[in-house]
Amino acid sequence: MRHRVAGRHLDRSTSNRVALARNLMTELFRHGRIRTTRAKAELVRAQAERMVTIAKRGQTKRDAAQPDVHERRLVAAVLTDDGVVKQLFDEIAPRYATRPGGYTRVFRLGQRLGDGAEMVMLELVD
């Protein structure tokens, strides 16, 4: 029985699932949108929104005397590219400064021909 077992397993080991989520989030922030399956998009969506919220928190600290080093390290521990971390803090987070949440959007694209998996477009809201 799966009582109180939360989250999506995606038929992968833990390390493989974590690496997949990190790579998908990095590409989402790099390109602004990614095309993936619905299950993977739902896995990544919540984590990506948390990363934007952490980056926004770092933006508000920048005005104070203390720099946003802690938030940058939290995000850099998840994302796989330092350039994307910089882009998240310098370009993406200021875009959502007044937005209370809901930074991503999911568009359904239909089924994949090979295996019938439901494909979606996960993108950052403008």
N, CA and C atoms as a LAMMPS dump frame, in Angstrom:
ITEM: TIMESTEP
0
ITEM: NUMBER OF ATOMS
378
ITEM: BOX BOUNDS ff ff ff
-5.0000000000000000e+02 5.0000000000000000e+02
-5.0000000000000000e+02 5.0000000000000000e+02
-5.0000000000000000e+02 5.0000000000000000e+02
ITEM: ATOMS id mol type element x y z
1 1 1 N 0.833 -1.182 0
2 1 2 C 0 0 0
3 1 3 C 0.873 1.239 0
4 2 1 N 0.358 2.31 -0.622
5 2 2 C 1.142 3.531 -0.752
6 2 3 C 0.623 4.62 0.192
7 3 1 N 0.279 4.264 1.4
8 3 2 C -0.237 5.262 2.321
9 3 3 C 0.824 6.305 2.63
10 4 1 N 0.456 7.561 2.53
11 4 2 C 1.297 8.709 2.89
12 4 3 C 2.605 8.768 2.089
13 5 1 N 2.617 8.24 0.901
14 5 2 C 3.781 8.328 0.023
15 5 3 C 3.455 9.374 -1.03
16 6 1 N 4.046 10.54 -0.877
17 6 2 C 3.718 11.658 -1.756
18 6 3 C 4.739 11.766 -2.885
19 7 1 N 4.391 12.506 -3.902
20 7 2 C 5.307 12.787 -4.993
21 7 3 C 5.159 11.815 -6.147
22 8 1 N 5.847 12.137 -7.233
23 8 2 C 5.804 11.334 -8.446
24 8 3 C 7.117 10.585 -8.589
25 9 1 N 7.025 9.321 -8.942
26 9 2 C 8.228 8.508 -9.078
27 9 3 C 8.708 8.401 -10.519
28 10 1 N 7.805 8.531 -11.48
29 10 2 C 8.144 8.51 -12.913
30 10 3 C 8.892 7.251 -13.323
31 11 1 N 8.738 6.178 -12.566
32 11 2 C 9.375 4.9 -12.87
33 11 3 C 10.895 5.034 -12.996
34 12 1 N 11.49 5.842 -12.082
35 12 2 C 12.927 6.081 -12.084
36 12 3 C 13.469 5.95 -10.671
37 13 1 N 14.763 5.759 -10.582
38 13 2 C 15.401 5.772 -9.266
39 13 3 C 15.45 7.218 -8.763
40 14 1 N 15.73 7.377 -7.487
41 14 2 C 15.72 8.71 -6.894
42 14 3 C 16.754 9.621 -7.545
43 15 1 N 17.963 9.146 -7.731
44 15 2 C 19.012 9.993 -8.305
45 15 3 C 18.686 10.377 -9.747
46 16 1 N 18.127 9.442 -10.499
47 16 2 C 17.755 9.736 -11.883
48 16 3 C 16.626 10.749 -11.933
49 17 1 N 15.656 10.625 -11.03
50 17 2 C 14.518 11.542 -10.978
51 17 3 C 14.957 12.954 -10.578
52 18 1 N 15.865 13.046 -9.621
53 18 2 C 16.371 14.347 -9.189
54 18 3 C 17.156 15.012 -10.325
55 19 1 N 17.982 14.258 -11.016
56 19 2 C 18.757 14.804 -12.134
57 19 3 C 17.841 15.271 -13.256
58 20 1 N 16.795 14.511 -13.541
59 20 2 C 15.834 14.893 -14.565
60 20 3 C 15.169 16.22 -14.211
61 21 1 N 14.731 16.362 -12.963
62 21 2 C 14.062 17.59 -12.531
63 21 3 C 15.014 18.784 -12.603
64 22 1 N 16.265 18.596 -12.191
65 22 2 C 17.236 19.692 -12.242
66 22 3 C 17.491 20.13 -13.683
67 23 1 N 17.642 19.172 -14.587
68 23 2 C 17.896 19.508 -15.991
69 23 3 C 16.695 20.195 -16.623
70 24 1 N 15.488 19.713 -16.343
71 24 2 C 14.298 20.341 -16.904
72 24 3 C 14.114 21.766 -16.383
73 25 1 N 14.362 21.985 -15.089
74 25 2 C 14.252 23.338 -14.54
75 25 3 C 15.281 24.276 -15.151
76 26 1 N 16.503 23.791 -15.313
77 26 2 C 17.546 24.617 -15.907
78 26 3 C 17.163 25.024 -17.326
79 27 1 N 16.661 24.086 -18.106
80 27 2 C 16.266 24.397 -19.477
81 27 3 C 15.032 25.309 -19.521
82 28 1 N 14.122 25.165 -18.573
83 28 2 C 12.954 26.042 -18.511
84 28 3 C 13.394 27.482 -18.29
85 29 1 N 14.313 27.705 -17.359
86 29 2 C 14.772 29.067 -17.104
87 29 3 C 15.665 29.582 -18.225
88 30 1 N 16.39 28.702 -18.892
89 30 2 C 17.258 29.128 -19.993
90 30 3 C 16.441 29.562 -21.21
91 31 1 N 15.419 28.783 -21.578
92 31 2 C 14.69 29.036 -22.817
93 31 3 C 13.322 29.684 -22.608
94 32 1 N 12.813 29.652 -21.387
95 32 2 C 11.511 30.246 -21.126
96 32 3 C 10.356 29.286 -21.333
97 33 1 N 10.587 28.194 -22.033
98 33 2 C 9.56 27.167 -22.258
99 33 3 C 10.222 25.857 -22.632
100 34 1 N 9.543 24.761 -22.264
101 34 2 C 10.023 23.437 -22.642
102 34 3 C 8.831 22.589 -23.047
103 35 1 N 9.079 21.633 -23.924
104 35 2 C 8.058 20.68 -24.361
105 35 3 C 8.386 19.345 -23.725
106 36 1 N 7.456 18.821 -22.924
107 36 2 C 7.709 17.594 -22.179
108 36 3 C 6.389 16.879 -21.929
109 37 1 N 6.446 15.768 -21.217
110 37 2 C 5.217 15.047 -20.896
111 37 3 C 4.521 15.722 -19.717
112 38 1 N 3.238 15.454 -19.566
113 38 2 C 2.45 16.079 -18.511
114 38 3 C 2.976 15.704 -17.131
115 39 1 N 3.342 14.446 -16.932
116 39 2 C 3.823 14.009 -15.623
117 39 3 C 5.124 14.72 -15.245
118 40 1 N 6.048 14.848 -16.191
119 40 2 C 7.303 15.542 -15.907
120 40 3 C 7.065 17.026 -15.66
121 41 1 N 6.151 17.633 -16.414
122 41 2 C 5.846 19.048 -16.231
123 41 3 C 5.254 19.311 -14.855
124 42 1 N 4.394 18.426 -14.378
125 42 2 C 3.812 18.606 -13.06
126 42 3 C 4.854 18.431 -11.965
127 43 1 N 5.821 17.57 -12.192
128 43 2 C 6.911 17.397 -11.24
129 43 3 C 7.763 18.66 -11.161
130 44 1 N 8.075 19.234 -12.313
131 44 2 C 8.999 20.366 -12.384
132 44 3 C 8.319 21.685 -12.027
133 45 1 N 7.046 21.796 -12.297
134 45 2 C 6.34 23.067 -12.13
135 45 3 C 6.45 23.603 -10.7
136 46 1 N 6.158 22.786 -9.715
137 46 2 C 6.187 23.246 -8.327
138 46 3 C 7.598 23.644 -7.91
139 47 1 N 8.594 22.86 -8.324
140 47 2 C 9.969 23.171 -7.953
141 47 3 C 10.451 24.451 -8.629
142 48 1 N 10.06 24.661 -9.884
143 48 2 C 10.463 25.866 -10.603
144 48 3 C 9.848 27.111 -9.956
145 49 1 N 8.609 27.001 -9.534
146 49 2 C 7.975 28.152 -8.877
147 49 3 C 8.663 28.461 -7.555
148 50 1 N 9.121 27.439 -6.842
149 50 2 C 9.878 27.675 -5.604
150 50 3 C 11.188 28.398 -5.895
151 51 1 N 11.853 28.03 -6.992
152 51 2 C 13.109 28.687 -7.345
153 51 3 C 12.891 30.172 -7.643
154 52 1 N 11.811 30.497 -8.353
155 52 2 C 11.503 31.903 -8.651
156 52 3 C 11.21 32.655 -7.354
157 53 1 N 10.489 32.026 -6.437
158 53 2 C 10.177 32.673 -5.161
159 53 3 C 11.446 32.932 -4.355
160 54 1 N 12.366 31.979 -4.348
161 54 2 C 13.64 32.182 -3.647
162 54 3 C 14.418 33.319 -4.297
163 55 1 N 14.419 33.375 -5.623
164 55 2 C 15.119 34.447 -6.332
165 55 3 C 14.481 35.805 -6.036
166 56 1 N 13.163 35.843 -5.939
167 56 2 C 12.486 37.099 -5.578
168 56 3 C 12.868 37.529 -4.175
169 57 1 N 12.97 36.579 -3.254
170 57 2 C 13.368 36.893 -1.884
171 57 3 C 14.783 37.474 -1.873
172 58 1 N 15.649 36.981 -2.747
173 58 2 C 16.996 37.529 -2.859
174 58 3 C 16.992 38.938 -3.412
175 59 1 N 16.028 39.245 -4.283
176 59 2 C 15.921 40.591 -4.837
177 59 3 C 15.538 41.6 -3.762
178 60 1 N 14.649 41.216 -2.871
179 60 2 C 14.24 42.15 -1.822
180 60 3 C 15.361 42.369 -0.82
181 61 1 N 16.223 41.364 -0.607
182 61 2 C 17.357 41.526 0.3
183 61 3 C 18.428 42.43 -0.288
184 62 1 N 18.496 42.507 -1.61
185 62 2 C 19.542 43.287 -2.259
186 62 3 C 19.49 44.744 -1.836
187 63 1 N 18.281 45.243 -1.546
188 63 2 C 18.156 46.634 -1.137
189 63 3 C 18.729 46.865 0.255
190 64 1 N 18.745 45.83 1.091
191 64 2 C 19.28 45.96 2.443
192 64 3 C 20.798 45.87 2.415
193 65 1 N 21.388 45.943 3.569
194 65 2 C 22.841 45.892 3.647
195 65 3 C 23.378 44.489 3.383
196 66 1 N 22.547 43.454 3.607
197 66 2 C 22.999 42.074 3.434
198 66 3 C 22.753 41.619 1.995
199 67 1 N 23.759 41.072 1.322
200 67 2 C 23.565 40.632 -0.071
201 67 3 C 22.754 39.341 -0.141
202 68 1 N 22.416 38.935 -1.353
203 68 2 C 21.56 37.769 -1.584
204 68 3 C 22.373 36.489 -1.8
205 69 1 N 23.466 36.334 -1.096
206 69 2 C 24.357 35.18 -1.285
207 69 3 C 23.652 33.885 -0.902
208 70 1 N 22.922 33.9 0.194
209 70 2 C 22.258 32.68 0.66
210 70 3 C 21.262 32.165 -0.384
211 71 1 N 20.444 33.053 -0.934
212 71 2 C 19.455 32.641 -1.928
213 71 3 C 20.126 32.138 -3.198
214 72 1 N 21.205 32.803 -3.61
215 72 2 C 21.92 32.344 -4.807
216 72 3 C 22.488 30.944 -4.612
217 73 1 N 22.982 30.667 -3.424
218 73 2 C 23.538 29.337 -3.16
219 73 3 C 22.445 28.282 -3.104
220 74 1 N 21.279 28.645 -2.57
221 74 2 C 20.159 27.703 -2.562
222 74 3 C 19.747 27.331 -3.989
223 75 1 N 19.656 28.328 -4.863
224 75 2 C 19.252 28.085 -6.248
225 75 3 C 20.362 27.365 -7.009
226 76 1 N 21.619 27.761 -6.782
227 76 2 C 22.743 27.14 -7.485
228 76 3 C 22.902 25.671 -7.1
229 77 1 N 22.418 25.28 -5.92
230 77 2 C 22.49 23.881 -5.51
231 77 3 C 21.536 23.018 -6.324
232 78 1 N 20.536 23.638 -6.94
233 78 2 C 19.54 22.89 -7.71
234 78 3 C 19.801 22.996 -9.207
235 79 1 N 19.999 24.205 -9.716
236 79 2 C 20.197 24.396 -11.154
237 79 3 C 21.606 23.967 -11.553
238 80 1 N 21.753 23.526 -12.787
239 80 2 C 23.014 22.926 -13.219
240 80 3 C 23.933 23.89 -13.959
241 81 1 N 23.538 25.162 -14.128
242 81 2 C 24.344 26.106 -14.889
243 81 3 C 24.384 27.442 -14.147
244 82 1 N 25.588 27.953 -13.904
245 82 2 C 25.724 29.219 -13.183
246 82 3 C 25.18 30.395 -13.981
247 83 1 N 25.255 30.319 -15.302
248 83 2 C 24.695 31.385 -16.134
249 83 3 C 23.185 31.477 -16.006
250 84 1 N 22.537 30.349 -15.838
251 84 2 C 21.082 30.33 -15.659
252 84 3 C 20.713 30.886 -14.291
253 85 1 N 21.54 30.621 -13.278
254 85 2 C 21.302 31.194 -11.944
255 85 3 C 21.36 32.713 -12.027
256 86 1 N 22.362 33.23 -12.709
257 86 2 C 22.487 34.68 -12.884
258 86 3 C 21.293 35.246 -13.644
259 87 1 N 20.867 34.554 -14.693
260 87 2 C 19.714 34.989 -15.473
261 87 3 C 18.441 34.984 -14.619
262 88 1 N 18.289 33.982 -13.768
263 88 2 C 17.116 33.903 -12.903
264 88 3 C 17.058 35.089 -11.953
265 89 1 N 18.182 35.461 -11.357
266 89 2 C 18.195 36.562 -10.402
267 89 3 C 18.149 37.925 -11.078
268 90 1 N 18.793 38.072 -12.237
269 90 2 C 18.902 39.386 -12.873
270 90 3 C 17.753 39.711 -13.826
271 91 1 N 17.157 38.695 -14.474
272 91 2 C 16.136 38.954 -15.481
273 91 3 C 14.757 38.415 -15.103
274 92 1 N 14.706 37.177 -14.637
275 92 2 C 13.412 36.524 -14.431
276 92 3 C 12.741 36.993 -13.144
277 93 1 N 13.457 36.997 -12.02
278 93 2 C 12.855 37.379 -10.739
279 93 3 C 12.32 38.811 -10.728
280 94 1 N 13.034 39.801 -11.285
281 94 2 C 12.465 41.151 -11.295
282 94 3 C 11.165 41.263 -12.106
283 95 1 N 11.003 40.381 -13.106
284 95 2 C 9.772 40.386 -13.901
285 95 3 C 8.559 40.051 -13.051
286 96 1 N 8.756 39.219 -12.023
287 96 2 C 7.655 38.761 -11.187
288 96 3 C 7.653 39.427 -9.811
289 97 1 N 8.247 40.603 -9.688
290 97 2 C 8.39 41.254 -8.39
291 97 3 C 7.039 41.522 -7.735
292 98 1 N 6.032 41.886 -8.508
293 98 2 C 4.726 42.212 -7.931
294 98 3 C 3.737 41.056 -8.039
295 99 1 N 4.131 39.978 -8.653
296 99 2 C 3.224 38.837 -8.84
297 99 3 C 3.318 37.906 -7.636
298 100 1 N 2.182 37.554 -7.009
299 100 2 C 2.237 36.744 -5.793
300 100 3 C 2.479 35.255 -6.028
301 101 1 N 2.444 34.783 -7.235
302 101 2 C 2.663 33.366 -7.524
303 101 3 C 2.155 33.047 -8.914
304 102 1 N 2.2 31.788 -9.281
305 102 2 C 1.721 31.38 -10.6
306 102 3 C 2.621 31.856 -11.716
307 103 1 N 3.897 31.476 -11.644
308 103 2 C 4.878 31.955 -12.618
309 103 3 C 4.954 31.077 -13.861
310 104 1 N 4.313 29.912 -13.836
311 104 2 C 4.378 29.006 -14.983
312 104 3 C 2.979 28.704 -15.502
313 105 1 N 2.937 28.243 -16.736
314 105 2 C 1.678 27.905 -17.41
315 105 3 C 1.901 26.622 -18.189
316 106 1 N 0.866 25.785 -18.261
317 106 2 C 0.956 24.51 -18.973
318 106 3 C -0.069 24.498 -20.097
319 107 1 N 0.395 24.288 -21.33
320 107 2 C -0.482 24.13 -22.498
321 107 3 C -0.458 22.68 -22.923
322 108 1 N -1.608 22.094 -23.124
323 108 2 C -1.66 20.719 -23.624
324 108 3 C -1.463 20.724 -25.131
325 109 1 N -0.646 19.787 -25.607
326 109 2 C -0.317 19.72 -27.031
327 109 3 C -0.874 18.48 -27.72
328 110 1 N -1.439 17.562 -26.976
329 110 2 C -1.928 16.329 -27.572
330 110 3 C -1.047 15.161 -27.181
331 111 1 N -1.229 14.043 -27.881
332 111 2 C -0.495 12.837 -27.535
333 111 3 C 0.699 12.627 -28.445
334 112 1 N 1.756 12.064 -27.883
335 112 2 C 2.955 11.722 -28.641
336 112 3 C 2.645 10.499 -29.496
337 113 1 N 3.13 10.487 -30.725
338 113 2 C 2.813 9.405 -31.647
339 113 3 C 3.407 8.073 -31.21
340 114 1 N 4.583 8.076 -30.66
341 114 2 C 5.263 6.82 -30.339
342 114 3 C 4.573 5.994 -29.277
343 115 1 N 4.249 6.616 -28.14
344 115 2 C 3.693 5.85 -27.03
345 115 3 C 2.38 6.418 -26.488
346 116 1 N 1.896 7.488 -27.073
347 116 2 C 0.614 8.044 -26.652
348 116 3 C 0.687 8.866 -25.387
349 117 1 N 1.886 9.237 -24.943
350 117 2 C 2.022 10.057 -23.741
351 117 3 C 1.49 11.457 -24.022
352 118 1 N 0.825 12.035 -23.032
353 118 2 C 0.267 13.379 -23.209
354 118 3 C 1.398 14.405 -23.13
355 119 1 N 1.556 15.187 -24.189
356 119 2 C 2.608 16.188 -24.266
357 119 3 C 2.059 17.559 -23.894
358 120 1 N 2.9 18.354 -23.222
359 120 2 C 2.507 19.7 -22.821
360 120 3 C 3.658 20.663 -23.088
361 121 1 N 3.319 21.943 -23.12
362 121 2 C 4.316 23.004 -23.191
363 121 3 C 4.289 23.705 -21.84
364 122 1 N 5.397 23.659 -21.113
365 122 2 C 5.53 24.335 -19.828
366 122 3 C 6.308 25.609 -20.088
367 123 1 N 5.727 26.764 -19.751
368 123 2 C 6.41 28.025 -20.028
369 123 3 C 6.253 28.989 -18.875
370 124 1 N 7.168 29.951 -18.833
371 124 2 C 7.097 31.009 -17.839
372 124 3 C 6.077 32.041 -18.318
373 125 1 N 5.255 32.519 -17.411
374 125 2 C 4.242 33.525 -17.739
375 125 3 C 4.921 34.869 -17.932
376 126 1 N 4.477 35.631 -18.916
377 126 2 C 5.052 36.964 -19.156
378 126 3 C 4.265 38.033 -18.454
